[in-house]
């Protein structure tokens, strides 16, 4: 499945692009998360890098994590891979940006949240629908309160409501909103204006400094959230009913 994640590095090695390229909504699976981690690892020693963008082929950034891999016999492998992907992105000492078009949901939104900047097209919709499947988003529960504040993070996680890129921009989460047909050129122009002429070494140290508090927070709370998910949530009737109902294309029948 490594072919579903593409990496290109510009000839001058100042820019790299990681592109999700899976059919049917760029669903994130264990294999895709592992492929992203491998791409990130390959960039650690490219000392001239000044920006890594995480993008997606097709109309949508990502529908989120594979529902099939939420089955009890698969989730214990999938969730650590997803959380490892988030940690690796935070550990990469290079500015990172998510370039979001269309739907960006669940684990796809978590992937974007791990980036320093989020650029969206004017058609983008971002949200955390896990609560509607009797679950919660572990990485978002670690990242979003720091990035956006507890009140807005709680609202996003507990309601599952998706919002436009413009709404997230007004809230202070999204960096810029661009027209869909101009977003690639606009991101490139933003890079040229803001990062391309800066010292790569200076940027690496500035990135390390700017993320220090976030990385410490994530390192402290994400393992607890992972244990809560695997050891408690996954033992509930409702979360397993949600997976079964989703795959069966029917409404779930909650215990309460």
N, C-alpha and C positions, 0 to 999 in steps of 0.2 A: 504494500500500500504506500511505499515511500514515494511513488510517482504522483500521489495526490497532494504532495507538498513540494513546491518548486522553489529553488533559491537562485537568484541572479545577483551577481556583484558587478557593479559598474567598473569599466576598465581602469578608471583612476582610483578605485577601491575606496571612494568616499561615501558611496551609497550602496546599500544592499536591500533586496526585496525578497521577503518570504511570502509566497502566494499559495493560499489554500485552493486546491483544484480538484474537488470531489464532486461528482454529480449529485443532484437532488439536494442542494442546499448546504454543501460543504459541512456535512455533519462531522463532529469531532468524535473519533473513536480512540481506543488505546493505541492502535497503530499510527494514527495521524498524530497524536500527542507525542509519541516516541520519535516520529519523523521530524516534527518541529524541534524537539529537543536536540536531535542530531544536527540539524541546520544551525541552531543557535551555537552549539559547541564549536562548529567549524568556523564561526566568526570571531571567537574570543581573541584570537591572535592577529586579526587584521587591524593593525594599529592605526591605519589612516582613516578608518570608518568614522563618519560623522552623523550618520542616520541609518537606522534599519526600519523599514516599514513592513508591517504585517497587513497583507491585502488578501483579496479573494477573487477568483475568477467567477464569472456568472453574475446573475442579478442580485444575489444575496451574499452577505458576508458569511453568516453561519446560522443554521437553525438551532445549533446547540449540540449537546452531547447525545450520543446514540442511546435511544431508549432501550433498544435490545440489550445493550451492555449494562443496563441497570438491573438486569436479572441477578438474583442472589449469587449465582455461581460465576458471575463475571465482574461485578461491581468492585470486588476487592482488588482486582488488577487494574481496572479502568480508573478509579478515583485517584490512587496514588500517581498514576501516569499524568493525569490532568493537573494535579497539584504540583507535580514536579516540573511540568511545562511552565506553570506560572512562576515558580521559584527561579527557574533558569532564565526566564525573560527578565525578571527583576535583577538577576545577578549579572546580566550582560552589561559591561561598563561602557555602553554606547547609547546615545539617545535613541528612543524607539517611538514609533507612531503607528497607530492603527488607522487604516484607511477604509472606512465603512460605507458600503452601499447596500441598500435594501434592508432586509431583516438581519438583525444581530441579536440573538436571543440566548439566554442561559449561559452555557459554557463559552459560547462565542462572545458574549458580552464580557465575561470574565477575562477572556484572552485580551480583549481591547482594554479592559481596566488595568491590566498589568503593564500597559504601555505608558510612556511619559506623556504623549500627546494623542488625542483622538480627533481625527478629521472625519467628517461625515458628508455624504452627498445629501441633497435636499429631499431625497426619497427615503432616507434611512429611518428605521424604527428600532429602538434598542430597549430591551426589557429582560426581566428575570421571572419567567413564568413557573419556576419550580414549585412554588407553593400551591399552584393549581393541580399539581400532581402529588400533593401530600409530602413534598420534600422542601429542601432549601438549598441555596447555592453556596457551598463552603468558601470558595475563593472570593466571591463577591462579599460574603459576610465579613471577610478579613480586610478586603481592599476598600470597599465602598465607604464605610464610615470615615476612614482616613481621608479619602479623596474628596468626599462630598459633604461630610458631616453626618452625625447620627440620625437626625430627624429625617432627612431626605433618604438616607440609606434604609432606614427602617420602613419607610413608606414604599420604597421600590421592592424590598424583599418580601414584605408582608402582603402587599396587594397583588404583586405580579403584573402590574399595569405596564404596558410598553408605551414609550414616549418617543416623539420625533427627535431627530438630531437637533433641531432648533430649540426644543424644550430643554434638552440636556445642556445645550449651549447657554441658555438663559440661567440654568441652575449652576453653571460654572464648571461642568464636567467636560464638555466638548470644547476643543480649542477653536475650531473654525467649521462653518458649514458652507459648502460650495455647491454650485450647480452640478447635477449628475454628469453632464457631458463635458465638464471642465475640471473635474476633481483631480485627475492625475496631473494635468498641467499646473493646476493651482498649488498642489502639494510640492511639486518640483520648484515652482517659483518661491514658495515659502521657504523651502530648504536653501535655495540660492541666496535669499535675502538674510536669513537668520543664522544659518549654521555653516554654510560652505566655506566661509573665509576665516572661521575660528580655528584655533589650534586643536588638533585631534587629541593631543595629550591633555590640554586644558579641559576639553569637553569630558574626557573620561573621568577626570578628578571631580569635575562639577556634577556629573551624573551620580558618581558614588556619594558625594555629599548630599545632593538633593533627595536621594532615595534612602538615605541611611535610616531615618525614622520609620519609614514605611516598611523597609526590609526587616528591621528589628521587630516591628509589630507583627508582620506576617509570620516570621519565624516562630514567634511566641504563640500565636493563636491558631494558625492553620492546622497544626497537628491535632489540637484539641477538637477543632471543627471536623476534621477527617474522622477521628475516633467517634465523635457524636453521630456522624452520618452512618458509619459502618457498624458500630456496635449497638446503637440504640434505634436510630431511624429505620434502618434496614430490617429490623426485627418486628416492625409494626405491620399490622394487617393492611392498613390503608395504603402505604407506599407500594406494596406489592400488588394490591388491587389496582392502583393507578397504572402501573406498568402493564398489567394484563388487559385493563380496559383500553388503554391507548393502542396497544397492538391489535386488540380486537375491534377497534374503531367503534367503541360504545362509551356511554357515560359511566363513570365509576360509581360504585355503590359503597359509600363510606360507612364505617361501623357506627359512627355517632352523627 
